[in-house]
Amino acid sequence: MADIFSVTFPFFALVLCGYLAARSRLLPLDAVPGLNMFVLYFALPCMLWRFGSTTPLLQLFNPMIAAVWLAAAALVVAAAAALARRRGAGWADAALGALVAAFPNSGFMGVPLILALLGAGAVGPVMATLLVDLVATTSLCIGLAHLGSDAVQPQGPAQAVVRTLKGVLRNPMPWSILLGALVGALGWVPWAPLNRAVQLLADAASPVALFTIGAVLARSQIQAGAATRPQPGQSDVGWITGAKLALHPLVVWGLGTLAVQAGALPGAALLPLVLTAALPSASNVSLLAERYSADNGRVARIILWSTALAFVTFSAAVALLR
């Protein structure tokens, strides 16, 4: 177990550093969006482009990996949304709570962490899950957010999904993976100085992204604490956190094991898929909660608690499965 903590501790320590820096205002809260933009539009796309260009296409676009991941996400979304609705939450809160239970932090945290644990061969399945979550899981939950009389926008679910897909087209992460895969398939070698610049940005992605996660969590917690609007269904924070850290990886493990036994899924893909599901919630769901008028305080608490507890639960999953 000590060797696992020696790998996972630095990653979560950087998240804690970012959290403490923003929480103490050593890092001004107004600077957090700038850090986020640097990671999202510069460093992380370069890292994903580099991995996309060196990852076999069959790993990135394996239909069975996508099917297993999407089926697991649909089951978790259904369970989390049903629980929230039974506790009196509206459709927007139910849908965004479901998304935070099914969308792991695979971009900012998962790719570098699982690379450090399992090696470069495990990166392909992780990036495949990221593509599914950015396109399908997010669209499903945004569509749910527009159901019922409490829909946050006058458009229906179909229009909401279309708007979400337009947002996906503006997100540099899937494009970075796809362009990297295209470059790798064509065997194109970038101009050496340009390639060096890309490598420098890619090398900055992991530490800055982890620091930024902590800063985003602190800012979300501060902003949520300042809100006075009472919200129903906040008592399900513990349940949703448990669904993210326990139910989601269990569902992925169960479906993935069935697919491996049926010969439809490579056995080597199962461990990175389960560990990706065991990651904490994606921090960008908090931004979606603000956009769709859901209870951002509830979502921020789920992200915060899942990130804090994942240091133990994720490390335990690695020890159990590796």
C-alpha positions in Angstrom: 0.0 0.0 0.0 2.9 2.3 0.7 4.1 2.2 -2.9 0.6 3.2 -4.1 0.4 6.1 -1.7 3.8 7.2 -2.9 2.2 7.6 -6.4 -1.2 9.0 -5.4 -0.1 11.3 -2.6 1.7 13.9 -4.7 -1.4 14.2 -7.0 -3.8 14.9 -4.1 -1.2 17.0 -2.3 -1.2 19.4 -5.3 -5.0 19.6 -5.2 -4.7 20.4 -1.4 -2.2 23.1 -2.2 -4.5 24.8 -4.7 -7.4 24.5 -2.2 -5.5 26.1 0.6 -4.0 28.8 -1.6 -7.5 29.9 -2.8 -9.2 29.4 0.6 -6.6 31.6 2.3 -6.8 34.2 -0.5 -3.1 33.8 -1.1 -4.3 33.0 -4.6 -7.0 35.7 -5.4 -10.3 34.1 -6.4 -10.3 36.3 -9.5 -7.2 34.5 -10.7 -8.8 31.1 -10.6 -10.6 31.5 -14.0 -7.3 32.4 -15.6 -5.6 29.3 -14.3 -8.6 27.3 -15.5 -8.4 28.8 -19.0 -4.6 28.1 -19.2 -5.2 24.4 -18.3 -8.3 24.0 -20.5 -7.1 25.8 -23.6 -3.3 25.4 -23.6 -1.7 22.8 -21.3 -4.3 20.1 -21.2 -5.0 20.1 -25.0 -1.3 19.7 -25.6 -1.1 16.7 -23.2 -4.1 15.1 -24.7 -2.8 15.7 -28.3 0.5 14.1 -27.4 -1.2 11.0 -25.9 -3.7 10.9 -28.8 -0.9 10.8 -31.3 0.8 7.9 -29.6 -2.2 5.8 -28.6 -3.5 3.0 -30.9 -6.8 4.0 -32.6 -8.5 0.8 -31.5 -8.0 1.9 -27.9 -9.4 5.4 -28.5 -12.3 4.3 -30.5 -13.1 0.9 -29.2 -16.9 0.6 -29.5 -17.1 -1.9 -26.6 -15.2 0.4 -24.2 -17.7 3.2 -25.2 -20.7 0.9 -24.7 -19.6 -0.4 -21.3 -18.8 3.1 -20.1 -22.0 4.6 -21.4 -24.2 1.8 -20.0 -22.6 2.2 -16.6 -23.1 6.0 -16.7 -26.7 5.6 -17.7 -27.4 3.3 -14.7 -25.7 5.7 -12.2 -27.5 8.7 -13.7 -30.8 6.9 -13.4 -30.2 5.9 -9.8 -28.9 9.3 -8.7 -31.6 11.2 -10.4 -34.4 8.9 -9.0 -33.0 9.4 -5.5 -32.9 13.1 -5.8 -36.4 13.3 -7.2 -37.7 11.1 -4.3 -36.1 13.6 -1.9 -38.0 16.5 -3.5 -35.3 17.9 -5.9 -36.4 19.5 -9.2 -35.2 18.1 -12.5 -32.3 20.5 -12.8 -30.9 19.6 -9.4 -31.6 15.9 -10.0 -29.9 15.9 -13.4 -26.8 17.9 -12.3 -26.5 15.7 -9.2 -26.7 12.6 -11.4 -24.0 14.1 -13.7 -21.6 14.7 -10.8 -22.1 11.1 -9.7 -21.3 9.7 -13.1 -18.7 12.1 -14.6 -15.2 11.5 -13.1 -12.3 14.0 -13.3 -10.7 12.0 -16.0 -9.3 15.0 -17.9 -7.6 17.1 -15.2 -6.7 14.2 -12.9 -7.3 10.8 -14.5 -5.0 10.8 -17.4 -1.8 11.8 -15.5 -2.6 9.8 -12.4 -3.5 6.5 -14.2 -0.5 7.0 -16.5 1.7 7.2 -13.4 0.1 4.1 -11.9 -0.3 1.8 -15.0 1.8 3.2 -17.7 1.1 4.6 -21.2 -0.9 1.5 -22.3 -3.7 2.5 -19.9 -4.1 6.1 -21.2 -6.2 5.1 -24.3 -9.2 3.7 -22.4 -9.2 6.8 -20.1 -9.3 9.2 -23.0 -12.0 7.1 -24.6 -14.2 7.5 -21.5 -13.5 11.2 -21.6 -14.9 11.5 -25.1 -18.0 9.5 -24.1 -18.6 11.7 -21.0 -18.1 15.0 -22.8 -20.5 14.1 -25.6 -23.0 11.5 -24.3 -23.2 11.6 -20.5 -23.3 15.4 -20.3 -25.9 15.7 -23.1 -28.1 13.1 -21.3 -28.0 15.0 -18.0 -28.6 18.4 -19.6 -31.6 17.0 -21.4 -32.9 15.7 -18.1 -32.4 19.1 -16.5 -35.0 20.5 -19.0 -37.8 18.1 -18.1 -40.8 19.0 -16.1 -42.3 22.4 -15.2 -39.2 23.4 -13.3 -37.0 23.4 -16.4 -34.4 26.2 -16.2 -34.9 27.2 -19.8 -38.0 27.5 -22.0 -36.5 25.0 -24.6 -37.2 21.3 -24.4 -34.8 18.5 -23.8 -33.9 18.2 -27.5 -33.0 21.8 -27.8 -30.9 21.5 -24.6 -29.0 18.6 -26.0 -28.3 20.5 -29.2 -27.0 23.4 -27.3 -24.9 21.1 -25.2 -23.4 19.5 -28.3 -22.5 23.0 -29.6 -20.7 23.5 -26.3 -18.8 20.2 -26.9 -17.7 21.5 -30.3 -16.2 24.5 -28.5 -14.4 22.3 -26.0 -10.7 21.8 -26.9 -10.3 18.5 -25.1 -12.1 16.2 -27.5 -10.6 18.0 -30.5 -7.2 17.6 -29.1 -7.6 13.9 -28.8 -9.1 13.6 -32.3 -6.4 15.7 -33.9 -3.7 13.8 -32.1 -5.2 10.5 -33.3 -5.2 11.8 -36.8 -1.6 13.0 -36.7 -0.6 9.6 -35.2 -2.5 7.7 -37.9 -0.9 9.8 -40.7 2.6 9.4 -39.2 3.1 13.2 -39.3 6.0 14.6 -37.3 5.6 18.2 -36.2 8.3 20.8 -36.8 10.9 20.3 -34.0 10.6 23.8 -32.4 6.8 23.6 -32.5 6.9 20.1 -31.0 9.1 21.3 -28.2 6.6 24.1 -27.4 3.8 21.5 -27.3 5.9 19.3 -25.0 6.5 22.2 -22.6 2.8 23.0 -22.4 2.0 19.3 -22.0 4.5 18.9 -19.2 2.8 21.8 -17.4 -0.7 20.3 -17.7 -0.6 17.8 -14.8 0.7 20.0 -11.9 -1.2 23.1 -12.9 -4.4 21.2 -13.5 -4.2 19.5 -10.1 -3.5 22.8 -8.4 -6.4 24.4 -10.3 -8.8 21.6 -9.2 -8.1 22.6 -5.6 -8.5 26.3 -6.3 -11.8 25.7 -8.2 -13.1 23.6 -5.3 -12.2 26.4 -2.8 -13.8 29.1 -4.9 -17.0 27.0 -5.4 -17.2 26.4 -1.6 -16.8 30.1 -0.8 -19.4 31.1 -3.4 -21.8 28.4 -2.3 -21.4 29.4 1.3 -22.4 33.0 0.4 -25.6 31.8 -1.2 -28.8 32.1 0.9 -31.3 30.3 -1.3 -32.5 27.2 0.5 -32.5 24.1 -1.7 -34.3 20.8 -1.3 -32.5 17.5 -1.5 -29.2 18.7 0.1 -29.2 15.7 2.4 -28.3 13.5 -0.5 -24.7 14.9 -0.7 -23.4 11.9 1.2 -25.4 9.4 -1.0 -24.2 11.0 -4.3 -20.6 11.1 -3.1 -20.9 7.4 -2.2 -22.4 6.7 -5.6 -19.4 8.4 -7.3 -16.7 6.7 -5.3 -18.3 3.2 -4.8 -21.4 2.6 -7.0 -19.9 3.9 -10.3 -16.7 1.8 -10.2 -18.7 -1.3 -9.1 -21.1 -0.9 -12.0 -18.2 -0.4 -14.4 -16.4 -3.4 -13.0 -19.5 -5.6 -13.2 -20.3 -4.7 -16.8 -16.7 -4.7 -17.8 -16.2 -8.2 -16.4 -19.1 -9.5 -18.3 -17.8 -8.0 -21.5 -14.3 -9.5 -20.9 -15.8 -12.9 -20.2 -17.8 -12.7 -23.4 -14.6 -11.9 -25.3 -15.9 -8.5 -26.4 -13.6 -6.3 -24.3 -9.8 -6.7 -23.9 -8.9 -7.7 -20.4 -6.2 -5.0 -20.2 -8.8 -2.3 -20.6 -10.8 -3.3 -17.5 -8.5 -2.0 -14.8 -8.0 1.5 -16.3 -11.8 1.7 -16.8 -12.6 0.8 -13.2 -9.9 3.2 -11.8 -11.3 6.0 -14.0 -14.7 5.4 -12.5 -13.2 5.5 -9.0 -11.9 9.0 -9.6 -13.6 11.9 -7.8 -16.3 14.0 -9.6 -15.3 16.4 -12.4 -14.9 19.9 -11.2 -16.5 21.4 -14.3 -19.9 20.2 -13.3 -20.0 23.1 -10.8 -19.9 25.5 -13.8 -22.8 23.6 -15.5 -24.8 23.8 -12.2 -24.4 27.6 -12.3 -25.4 27.8 -15.9 -28.6 25.7 -15.5 -29.7 27.3 -12.2 -29.2 24.1 -10.2 -28.0 24.2 -6.6 -24.3 24.8 -7.0 -23.7 24.5 -3.3 -24.9 20.9 -3.3 -22.8 20.1 -6.4 -19.7 21.9 -5.0 -20.0 19.9 -1.7 -20.2 16.6 -3.7 -17.1 17.5 -5.7 -15.2 18.6 -2.6 -16.0 15.5 -0.5 -15.5 13.1 -3.4 -12.0 14.7 -4.0 -11.0 14.6 -0.4 -12.2 11.0 0.2 -10.8 9.7 -3.1 -7.3 9.9 -1.7 -8.3 6.9 0.4 -10.9 5.2 -1.7 -9.0 5.5 -5.0 -5.8 4.2 -3.4 -7.8 1.3 -1.9 -9.2 0.5 -5.3 -5.7 0.4 -6.8 -4.5 -1.9 -4.0 -7.5 -4.2 -4.5 -7.5 -4.5 -8.2 -3.9 -4.0 -9.4 
